[in-house]
């Protein structure tokens, strides 16, 4: 299943998408593909194992950027776990994140 994680938010932390653990399927392998246009900043893909999460239940599973390097392509990374929910939190210095997709 492929899902798009947008809009992403650095202020509305209630935006989330279902992971494989929500459906109780798959082997726990999640692949995230983020696309950038001359982007610099920090993008965190966070997950939780809790069905009704509170802020303290979230943890970062994938990080893009370090605040100083420009990204101008698509980058993929994997995370393994029975994650129930995913969300994206971003701080942008320049450019834009054009797309974030994940599958499991």
N, C-alpha and C positions, 0 to 999 in steps of 0.2 A: 504494500500500500504506500503510495506517495502522497505527502501532504505538504502544503505551503504554510510556512510560519510567517505571516505578515498580516496586519501591520505589526511591526515590532515596536517596542516601547521602552523608554527609560523611566517613564512615570506611571503608566498603568500596568501594574504587575499582575493584574487579573487575567490578562490575555494568555491563553494557553491552548495547546493542541494535544490530542490523545496520542499516547505512545503504545507500543506493543503490549505492555503490561496491563493497560486498560482493557484490552480485548482478550488477554490471556492467550496470546498466540505468538508464534515465532520463536527464534532462538535467542532473542535479546540483542541481536546485532542491529544497530541503528546507524544509518549513513546520513550525514548532513552535508548538503552542498550549498554554499553561500556564494553569491555573485556580487562583484564589486565594480564600481566605476570610479577610478582614481580616488579610492577611499583610504582614509587613515583614521584609526580609532581603536576601540576595543569592542568586540562582539563576543558575548558569552551565551552559549547555549546551555540552559539549565534544565534539570530534570528533577522529578520527585518520584518516590515510591508510594506515596500516600494518595488515596482517592480524593480526599477533600483537604488539600494542603493549606497550611499556614505558611507565612513567610519563612520561618525557620526550617521548614521541611525541604526547601529547594537547595540544590547544590549544582555547581558548574561541572559539566562533563566535557565540553569542548570550548576552546577559546581561539578566536581569530584576532590578529592584530596585536600590536604592542604600543600603539599610539604614535609611533614615529615612522613606520614603513607604509608605503602606498601599495594598495592592492588594486589590480586592474584586470581581474580575470575571475574565473570560478575556482573555488577551492573545496575539496571534499575531505571529510574526516569521519572516523568511526567512533562509536561508543557502544559498549556492551553492558546490558543490564535490563532488568524487567521494569523499565521506566513506565510509569502510569501517565505522566504528563510531561510535556516539553514547553519551554518558552524561550524567547530570545530577548536579551537585554543589550542595548548598544549605546555607546558614547561615540559620537562622530566628531572628528577634528576637521575633516575635509572630505569632499566627494560624497558618494552615496552607496548604500547597500541596495542593490536592485532586486534581489530575490534570495529567499532562503527556503530550501526544500529539504525534506527528510523522508526516508523510507525505512521500513522494517519488514 
